[in-house]
Amino acid sequence: SNNGNPSESQSPAADPEDPQKCPPVVTDIGALNCSSLNVESFIEQSIAIIMEDVVKKATDVTEKVCEWRSPEQLKELLDLELTDGGESESKILQHCRDAIRYSIKTTHPRFFNQLYAGMEPYSMVASFITEALKPSLYTYEVAPVFTLIEDAVLRKMMEMIGWEEGGDGIFNAGGSMSNMYAVNLARYHHYPHIKELGLSAAPRLVIFTSRECHYSISKAAALLGVGTKNVYVVPSDNSTNSLYPVPFMVNATAGTTVLGAFDPIEEIADICEKYNLWLHVDACWGGAALMSQKHKHLLKGIHRANSVAWNPHKMLMACLQCSAFLVRDKTHLLQRCHSAQASYLFQQDKFYDVSYDTGDKSVQCSRKPDAFKFWLMWKALGTRELEQRVDRALAMARYLAQEVEKREGFRLLMDPEYANVCFWYIPPSLRNLSDGPEFWKKLHTVAPVIKERMMKKGSMMVGYQPHGDKANFFRMIIISPQVSKQDMDFVLDEIHNLGKDL
Amino acid sequence: SNNGNPSESQSPAADPEDPQKCPPVVTDIGALNCSSLNVESFIEQSIAIIMEDVVKKATDVTEKVCEWRSPEQLKELLDLELTDGGESESKILQHCRDAIRYSIKTTHPRFFNQLYAGMEPYSMVASFITEALKPSLYTYEVAPVFTLIEDAVLRKMMEMIGWEEGGDGIFNAGGSMSNMYAVNLARYHHYPHIKELGLSAAPRLVIFTSRECHYSISKAAALLGVGTKNVYVVPSDNSTNSLYPVPFMVNATAGTTVLGAFDPIEEIADICEKYNLWLHVDACWGGAALMSQKHKHLLKGIHRANSVAWNPHKMLMACLQCSAFLVRDKTHLLQRCHSAQASYLFQQDKFYDVSYDTGDKSVQCSRKPDAFKFWLMWKALGTRELEQRVDRALAMARYLAQEVEKREGFRLLMDPEYANVCFWYIPPSLRNLSDGPEFWKKLHTVAPVIKERMMKKGSMMVGYQPHGDKANFFRMIIISPQVSKQDMDFVLDEIHNLGKDL
């Protein structure tokens, strides 16, 4: 190990040339005060805290989901300041406990606030391994294991999509990055010269998407110089506001963020084929349905997509982040589009097959081996258990929707297609109002207050939002197999208890 | 905890409504086979493997840096296939051992191959905590602790840069992303309409940079629609190849990737001020010198930059990834440039101060709390120990350079300004050749062979590359305080031993 115990490392008799005992004191080139830390003991103590406070406590339904503090209160509690001198081991361990204590327990069975939730032990362990090993996925030389594992996972995901002849792909730092890659690839496919010459050499390009698409399409349009106004929403808005735009891509969403809705991929693919448009399917959230014989019809036609974004860190519960971008192309488009051929990293005179150096497919330089998290859990669970989990989550969502319909004071926004259950809670004081603007205006203020009370009580976390012209409503997301019907009933009871006086 | 032991969880008498025992069997909405995994025991066993095989073995100088296998061999060894059925706990644990065994030990004292190296226990523990907690940094609501910690770290980094009045910033998925942010902000600052209208509404824009800049500037130019040919290298290439380009940004590099060279920031800042150009300093690698009273002169003038990229995961050894992007602007430029105002995430009627919801500053949606890794180690070590480590690494680099100059058969490329030591090894058979094209052609083939032998032996890892018109040379990177003069001597001895017959 790299550090000795305190007595060894502080002893003047320690061999200054033995790097295994402590950072050697090389007096002629600048002395380094040898840290008194016993590394192994510190890590073991930290891990004991993680086991107790995260693995056990943060997944225990009888514990709180969050211990809410305002930013001002939390700043006081955390002692954030960074100073010249270091702090003791016991203080550092206390910082670890505090960071955990005041963090949201996204692994708690009653965290329903985002498109991810729950504790998945295999991917968590995989994360620990890669955090400790510090690989970076640019060359086979530096990350042989994770290069091959990424390739294996991508191939299996392409098989689920139905690309019988394979394709290409890469894991990215989140689904927004994958959607951005799609825009860039679609553009490069149609206008390869843009890479060198920029958009000043191109006509005005436009992207078609459905209204419910994720905001990352808009962010990509801004970043890539396409412009947010050149993202055209169909079918409700098919006007063009100036002459001669050239469409190059259609974005279809499989599992929208708020409603969990699915665009009709087959019909969109027909249009894309007819007009030679790149079809990207943002299946970051809905891709998991491909695991299910029962539900994969939601993505019917996805094998016709040119590219797919699919995040196993959402419904499939791999640790954050785990986001795949998949391309049907087999002409190295991904590499050609993104490559910069850095000669210090991608030497061509290496002694192994440099096609295993995948780094130039990415716009990142160092990149994390996120595929390993998904690989290890897939190995452990098998496709069948992943399928059962998806089926169970969607069944649970339907159970919740039925309960919402049964209960007085709850109103369903729409039947769930997927794992999003959107509904309003109407407090008794509003139940006799007629369904007009006054009613909706008042109802709009209800969810934020219930959310505030929920956070301060710490009993659960459910998101709310307005949507288009719809007043604030709750969006329940059901993912984890750790969640029971009991938890569904609890959510409705709790919302009623928190909001019945409003 | 969320899973019981095997006997409980498989027992038909288990309470199907108790989510704490096992994933409940809810027969009317789809049964889920209860996994027999004892979660805590599995995690404990995995952590024991990490402690033994990574924390201890992968930092032990007497162990190998790598156990080289070709892609074909490694595919056989790893059993990569994903199947319908799951695998046993013991098989999964064996996969963990194998993944570690065949991975490169980047934490080993003799890994000198990249701009990161070494084991840093505090940031590793911080990584474990956040991997287990799964926070995502978009809203204060979901990541209160890490939102405040990111802010505290960014503020301290700005203080080191010398921005007395503060600024703004964000941690990104690597330095390439930070450089991309710089290009986008510079563009938005000069031409805010591009965000909406795209580049078809803009003149041809160009970026100035020095030749030694990182390839991410080129990747950013391609992705953002600027075009790689609109990246102009100064001063050696100041011709323009068509009329009316409009410069909007200068990229200066503080610590180049290969040579570790520093652009003269002060002089470049003078020019940027005169012509109203955005000055970005890519200090991903060299930023650490700001910690050192002795070496911070290398970045003199950096306080005049509009933006800075600085990766604590490089010289400062925070776990991968830890990459800050800092902006001097205090008019919410970062937010205005990148915002998409998603109403489902960034609700304006929340009960707390929504200026703490930092997610819309990012082009990502989910984003990892990388700042925590740096914060915890900074807390533990204090600024002074970070300074000593930088000073020591640079002293060690100078020691190595001196040794290179002393030894027969070694030739230094240039005096190191920073922690990169670039040199040729000339085998005895070439030492009598005169310094002409034939010599360099032969020398060019030497480093790749030595590298192959080094990898197959597993004794150390040092990178090589050609550079401009320079034949392949070695680039040693010295970072970790675990590295001794003994290790420096070993590197030169080993290169000679591996290459003396060539």
Boltz contact constraints between the chains, C-beta under 6 A:
constraints:
  - contact:
      token1: [A, 1]
      token2: [B, 56]
      max_distance: 6.0
  - contact:
      token1: [A, 1]
      token2: [B, 59]
      max_distance: 6.0
  - contact:
      token1: [A, 2]
      token2: [B, 59]
      max_distance: 6.0
  - contact:
      token1: [A, 2]
      token2: [B, 482]
      max_distance: 6.0
  - contact:
      token1: [A, 17]
      token2: [B, 484]
      max_distance: 6.0
  - contact:
      token1: [A, 17]
      token2: [B, 486]
      max_distance: 6.0
  - contact:
      token1: [A, 19]
      token2: [B, 61]
      max_distance: 6.0
  - contact:
      token1: [A, 19]
      token2: [B, 109]
      max_distance: 6.0
  - contact:
      token1: [A, 19]
      token2: [B, 482]
      max_distance: 6.0
  - contact:
      token1: [A, 19]
      token2: [B, 484]
      max_distance: 6.0
  - contact:
      token1: [A, 20]
      token2: [B, 61]
      max_distance: 6.0
  - contact:
      token1: [A, 23]
      token2: [B, 481]
      max_distance: 6.0
  - contact:
      token1: [A, 24]
      token2: [B, 484]
      max_distance: 6.0
  - contact:
      token1: [A, 26]
      token2: [B, 485]
      max_distance: 6.0
  - contact:
      token1: [A, 29]
      token2: [B, 395]
      max_distance: 6.0
  - contact:
      token1: [A, 29]
      token2: [B, 399]
      max_distance: 6.0
  - contact:
      token1: [A, 30]
      token2: [B, 391]
      max_distance: 6.0
  - contact:
      token1: [A, 30]
      token2: [B, 392]
      max_distance: 6.0
  - contact:
      token1: [A, 30]
      token2: [B, 395]
      max_distance: 6.0
  - contact:
      token1: [A, 32]
      token2: [B, 388]
      max_distance: 6.0
  - contact:
      token1: [A, 32]
      token2: [B, 392]
      max_distance: 6.0
  - contact:
      token1: [A, 32]
      token2: [B, 481]
      max_distance: 6.0
  - contact:
      token1: [A, 39]
      token2: [B, 121]
      max_distance: 6.0
  - contact:
      token1: [A, 42]
      token2: [B, 121]
      max_distance: 6.0
  - contact:
      token1: [A, 43]
      token2: [B, 55]
      max_distance: 6.0
  - contact:
      token1: [A, 43]
      token2: [B, 121]
      max_distance: 6.0
  - contact:
      token1: [A, 46]
      token2: [B, 125]
      max_distance: 6.0
  - contact:
      token1: [A, 47]
      token2: [B, 47]
      max_distance: 6.0
  - contact:
      token1: [A, 50]
      token2: [B, 128]
      max_distance: 6.0
  - contact:
      token1: [A, 50]
      token2: [B, 132]
      max_distance: 6.0
  - contact:
      token1: [A, 54]
      token2: [B, 132]
      max_distance: 6.0
  - contact:
      token1: [A, 54]
      token2: [B, 133]
      max_distance: 6.0
  - contact:
      token1: [A, 55]
      token2: [B, 43]
      max_distance: 6.0
  - contact:
      token1: [A, 56]
      token2: [B, 1]
      max_distance: 6.0
  - contact:
      token1: [A, 59]
      token2: [B, 2]
      max_distance: 6.0
  - contact:
      token1: [A, 61]
      token2: [B, 19]
      max_distance: 6.0
  - contact:
      token1: [A, 71]
      token2: [B, 356]
      max_distance: 6.0
  - contact:
      token1: [A, 74]
      token2: [B, 144]
      max_distance: 6.0
  - contact:
      token1: [A, 74]
      token2: [B, 148]
      max_distance: 6.0
  - contact:
      token1: [A, 75]
      token2: [B, 148]
      max_distance: 6.0
  - contact:
      token1: [A, 80]
      token2: [B, 152]
      max_distance: 6.0
  - contact:
      token1: [A, 82]
      token2: [B, 156]
      max_distance: 6.0
  - contact:
      token1: [A, 82]
      token2: [B, 378]
      max_distance: 6.0
  - contact:
      token1: [A, 84]
      token2: [B, 382]
      max_distance: 6.0
  - contact:
      token1: [A, 84]
      token2: [B, 383]
      max_distance: 6.0
  - contact:
      token1: [A, 84]
      token2: [B, 384]
      max_distance: 6.0
  - contact:
      token1: [A, 85]
      token2: [B, 382]
      max_distance: 6.0
  - contact:
      token1: [A, 86]
      token2: [B, 380]
      max_distance: 6.0
  - contact:
      token1: [A, 86]
      token2: [B, 381]
      max_distance: 6.0
  - contact:
      token1: [A, 86]
      token2: [B, 382]
      max_distance: 6.0
  - contact:
      token1: [A, 86]
      token2: [B, 385]
      max_distance: 6.0
  - contact:
      token1: [A, 87]
      token2: [B, 379]
      max_distance: 6.0
  - contact:
      token1: [A, 87]
      token2: [B, 380]
      max_distance: 6.0
  - contact:
      token1: [A, 92]
      token2: [B, 380]
      max_distance: 6.0
  - contact:
      token1: [A, 99]
      token2: [B, 145]
      max_distance: 6.0
  - contact:
      token1: [A, 102]
      token2: [B, 145]
      max_distance: 6.0
  - contact:
      token1: [A, 103]
      token2: [B, 133]
      max_distance: 6.0
  - contact:
      token1: [A, 103]
      token2: [B, 135]
      max_distance: 6.0
  - contact:
      token1: [A, 103]
      token2: [B, 145]
      max_distance: 6.0
  - contact:
      token1: [A, 104]
      token2: [B, 142]
      max_distance: 6.0
  - contact:
      token1: [A, 106]
      token2: [B, 134]
      max_distance: 6.0
  - contact:
      token1: [A, 109]
      token2: [B, 19]
      max_distance: 6.0
  - contact:
      token1: [A, 121]
      token2: [B, 39]
      max_distance: 6.0
  - contact:
      token1: [A, 121]
      token2: [B, 42]
      max_distance: 6.0
  - contact:
      token1: [A, 121]
      token2: [B, 43]
      max_distance: 6.0
  - contact:
      token1: [A, 124]
      token2: [B, 132]
      max_distance: 6.0
  - contact:
      token1: [A, 125]
      token2: [B, 46]
      max_distance: 6.0
  - contact:
      token1: [A, 127]
      token2: [B, 131]
      max_distance: 6.0
  - contact:
      token1: [A, 128]
      token2: [B, 50]
      max_distance: 6.0
  - contact:
      token1: [A, 128]
      token2: [B, 128]
      max_distance: 6.0
  - contact:
      token1: [A, 131]
      token2: [B, 127]
      max_distance: 6.0
  - contact:
      token1: [A, 131]
      token2: [B, 319]
      max_distance: 6.0
  - contact:
      token1: [A, 132]
      token2: [B, 50]
      max_distance: 6.0
  - contact:
      token1: [A, 132]
      token2: [B, 54]
      max_distance: 6.0
  - contact:
      token1: [A, 132]
      token2: [B, 124]
      max_distance: 6.0
  - contact:
      token1: [A, 133]
      token2: [B, 54]
      max_distance: 6.0
  - contact:
      token1: [A, 133]
      token2: [B, 103]
      max_distance: 6.0
  - contact:
      token1: [A, 134]
      token2: [B, 106]
      max_distance: 6.0
  - contact:
      token1: [A, 134]
      token2: [B, 320]
      max_distance: 6.0
  - contact:
      token1: [A, 135]
      token2: [B, 103]
      max_distance: 6.0
  - contact:
      token1: [A, 142]
      token2: [B, 104]
      max_distance: 6.0
  - contact:
      token1: [A, 144]
      token2: [B, 74]
      max_distance: 6.0
  - contact:
      token1: [A, 145]
      token2: [B, 99]
      max_distance: 6.0
  - contact:
      token1: [A, 145]
      token2: [B, 102]
      max_distance: 6.0
  - contact:
      token1: [A, 145]
      token2: [B, 103]
      max_distance: 6.0
  - contact:
      token1: [A, 148]
      token2: [B, 74]
      max_distance: 6.0
  - contact:
      token1: [A, 148]
      token2: [B, 75]
      max_distance: 6.0
  - contact:
      token1: [A, 152]
      token2: [B, 80]
      max_distance: 6.0
  - contact:
      token1: [A, 156]
      token2: [B, 82]
      max_distance: 6.0
  - contact:
      token1: [A, 173]
      token2: [B, 173]
      max_distance: 6.0
  - contact:
      token1: [A, 174]
      token2: [B, 364]
      max_distance: 6.0
  - contact:
      token1: [A, 174]
      token2: [B, 365]
      max_distance: 6.0
  - contact:
      token1: [A, 174]
      token2: [B, 366]
      max_distance: 6.0
  - contact:
      token1: [A, 176]
      token2: [B, 364]
      max_distance: 6.0
  - contact:
      token1: [A, 176]
      token2: [B, 365]
      max_distance: 6.0
  - contact:
      token1: [A, 184]
      token2: [B, 223]
      max_distance: 6.0
  - contact:
      token1: [A, 195]
      token2: [B, 222]
      max_distance: 6.0
  - contact:
      token1: [A, 196]
      token2: [B, 227]
      max_distance: 6.0
  - contact:
      token1: [A, 196]
      token2: [B, 228]
      max_distance: 6.0
  - contact:
      token1: [A, 196]
      token2: [B, 229]
      max_distance: 6.0
  - contact:
      token1: [A, 197]
      token2: [B, 227]
      max_distance: 6.0
  - contact:
      token1: [A, 197]
      token2: [B, 229]
      max_distance: 6.0
  - contact:
      token1: [A, 198]
      token2: [B, 225]
      max_distance: 6.0
  - contact:
      token1: [A, 198]
      token2: [B, 226]
      max_distance: 6.0
  - contact:
      token1: [A, 198]
      token2: [B, 227]
      max_distance: 6.0
  - contact:
      token1: [A, 198]
      token2: [B, 230]
      max_distance: 6.0
  - contact:
      token1: [A, 199]
      token2: [B, 199]
      max_distance: 6.0
  - contact:
      token1: [A, 199]
      token2: [B, 225]
      max_distance: 6.0
  - contact:
      token1: [A, 200]
      token2: [B, 204]
      max_distance: 6.0
  - contact:
      token1: [A, 204]
      token2: [B, 200]
      max_distance: 6.0
  - contact:
      token1: [A, 215]
      token2: [B, 340]
      max_distance: 6.0
  - contact:
      token1: [A, 215]
      token2: [B, 342]
      max_distance: 6.0
  - contact:
      token1: [A, 218]
      token2: [B, 340]
      max_distance: 6.0
  - contact:
      token1: [A, 219]
      token2: [B, 340]
      max_distance: 6.0
  - contact:
      token1: [A, 219]
      token2: [B, 363]
      max_distance: 6.0
  - contact:
      token1: [A, 222]
      token2: [B, 195]
      max_distance: 6.0
  - contact:
      token1: [A, 223]
      token2: [B, 184]
      max_distance: 6.0
  - contact:
      token1: [A, 223]
      token2: [B, 363]
      max_distance: 6.0
  - contact:
      token1: [A, 224]
      token2: [B, 225]
      max_distance: 6.0
  - contact:
      token1: [A, 225]
      token2: [B, 198]
      max_distance: 6.0
  - contact:
      token1: [A, 225]
      token2: [B, 199]
      max_distance: 6.0
  - contact:
      token1: [A, 225]
      token2: [B, 224]
      max_distance: 6.0
  - contact:
      token1: [A, 225]
      token2: [B, 225]
      max_distance: 6.0
  - contact:
      token1: [A, 226]
      token2: [B, 198]
      max_distance: 6.0
  - contact:
      token1: [A, 227]
      token2: [B, 196]
      max_distance: 6.0
  - contact:
      token1: [A, 227]
      token2: [B, 197]
      max_distance: 6.0
  - contact:
      token1: [A, 227]
      token2: [B, 198]
      max_distance: 6.0
  - contact:
      token1: [A, 228]
      token2: [B, 196]
      max_distance: 6.0
  - contact:
      token1: [A, 229]
      token2: [B, 196]
      max_distance: 6.0
  - contact:
      token1: [A, 229]
      token2: [B, 197]
      max_distance: 6.0
  - contact:
      token1: [A, 230]
      token2: [B, 198]
      max_distance: 6.0
  - contact:
      token1: [A, 257]
      token2: [B, 344]
      max_distance: 6.0
  - contact:
      token1: [A, 258]
      token2: [B, 344]
      max_distance: 6.0
  - contact:
      token1: [A, 319]
      token2: [B, 131]
      max_distance: 6.0
  - contact:
      token1: [A, 320]
      token2: [B, 134]
      max_distance: 6.0
  - contact:
      token1: [A, 321]
      token2: [B, 366]
      max_distance: 6.0
  - contact:
      token1: [A, 340]
      token2: [B, 215]
      max_distance: 6.0
  - contact:
      token1: [A, 340]
      token2: [B, 218]
      max_distance: 6.0
  - contact:
      token1: [A, 340]
      token2: [B, 219]
      max_distance: 6.0
  - contact:
      token1: [A, 342]
      token2: [B, 215]
      max_distance: 6.0
  - contact:
      token1: [A, 343]
      token2: [B, 465]
      max_distance: 6.0
  - contact:
      token1: [A, 343]
      token2: [B, 466]
      max_distance: 6.0
  - contact:
      token1: [A, 344]
      token2: [B, 257]
      max_distance: 6.0
  - contact:
      token1: [A, 344]
      token2: [B, 258]
      max_distance: 6.0
  - contact:
      token1: [A, 344]
      token2: [B, 465]
      max_distance: 6.0
  - contact:
      token1: [A, 347]
      token2: [B, 465]
      max_distance: 6.0
  - contact:
      token1: [A, 349]
      token2: [B, 448]
      max_distance: 6.0
  - contact:
      token1: [A, 351]
      token2: [B, 452]
      max_distance: 6.0
  - contact:
      token1: [A, 356]
      token2: [B, 71]
      max_distance: 6.0
  - contact:
      token1: [A, 363]
      token2: [B, 219]
      max_distance: 6.0
  - contact:
      token1: [A, 363]
      token2: [B, 223]
      max_distance: 6.0
  - contact:
      token1: [A, 364]
      token2: [B, 174]
      max_distance: 6.0
  - contact:
      token1: [A, 364]
      token2: [B, 176]
      max_distance: 6.0
  - contact:
      token1: [A, 365]
      token2: [B, 174]
      max_distance: 6.0
  - contact:
      token1: [A, 365]
      token2: [B, 176]
      max_distance: 6.0
  - contact:
      token1: [A, 366]
      token2: [B, 174]
      max_distance: 6.0
  - contact:
      token1: [A, 366]
      token2: [B, 321]
      max_distance: 6.0
  - contact:
      token1: [A, 378]
      token2: [B, 82]
      max_distance: 6.0
  - contact:
      token1: [A, 379]
      token2: [B, 87]
      max_distance: 6.0
  - contact:
      token1: [A, 380]
      token2: [B, 86]
      max_distance: 6.0
  - contact:
      token1: [A, 380]
      token2: [B, 87]
      max_distance: 6.0
  - contact:
      token1: [A, 380]
      token2: [B, 92]
      max_distance: 6.0
  - contact:
      token1: [A, 381]
      token2: [B, 86]
      max_distance: 6.0
  - contact:
      token1: [A, 382]
      token2: [B, 84]
      max_distance: 6.0
  - contact:
      token1: [A, 382]
      token2: [B, 85]
      max_distance: 6.0
  - contact:
      token1: [A, 382]
      token2: [B, 86]
      max_distance: 6.0
  - contact:
      token1: [A, 383]
      token2: [B, 84]
      max_distance: 6.0
  - contact:
      token1: [A, 384]
      token2: [B, 84]
      max_distance: 6.0
  - contact:
      token1: [A, 385]
      token2: [B, 86]
      max_distance: 6.0
  - contact:
      token1: [A, 388]
      token2: [B, 32]
      max_distance: 6.0
  - contact:
      token1: [A, 391]
      token2: [B, 30]
      max_distance: 6.0
  - contact:
      token1: [A, 392]
      token2: [B, 30]
      max_distance: 6.0
  - contact:
      token1: [A, 392]
      token2: [B, 32]
      max_distance: 6.0
  - contact:
      token1: [A, 395]
      token2: [B, 29]
      max_distance: 6.0
  - contact:
      token1: [A, 395]
      token2: [B, 30]
      max_distance: 6.0
  - contact:
      token1: [A, 399]
      token2: [B, 29]
      max_distance: 6.0
  - contact:
      token1: [A, 448]
      token2: [B, 349]
      max_distance: 6.0
  - contact:
      token1: [A, 452]
      token2: [B, 351]
      max_distance: 6.0
  - contact:
      token1: [A, 465]
      token2: [B, 343]
      max_distance: 6.0
  - contact:
      token1: [A, 465]
      token2: [B, 344]
      max_distance: 6.0
  - contact:
      token1: [A, 465]
      token2: [B, 347]
      max_distance: 6.0
  - contact:
      token1: [A, 466]
      token2: [B, 343]
      max_distance: 6.0
  - contact:
      token1: [A, 481]
      token2: [B, 23]
      max_distance: 6.0
  - contact:
      token1: [A, 481]
      token2: [B, 32]
      max_distance: 6.0
  - contact:
      token1: [A, 482]
      token2: [B, 2]
      max_distance: 6.0
  - contact:
      token1: [A, 482]
      token2: [B, 19]
      max_distance: 6.0
  - contact:
      token1: [A, 484]
      token2: [B, 17]
      max_distance: 6.0
  - contact:
      token1: [A, 484]
      token2: [B, 19]
      max_distance: 6.0
  - contact:
      token1: [A, 484]
      token2: [B, 24]
      max_distance: 6.0
  - contact:
      token1: [A, 485]
      token2: [B, 26]
      max_distance: 6.0
  - contact:
      token1: [A, 486]
      token2: [B, 17]
      max_distance: 6.0
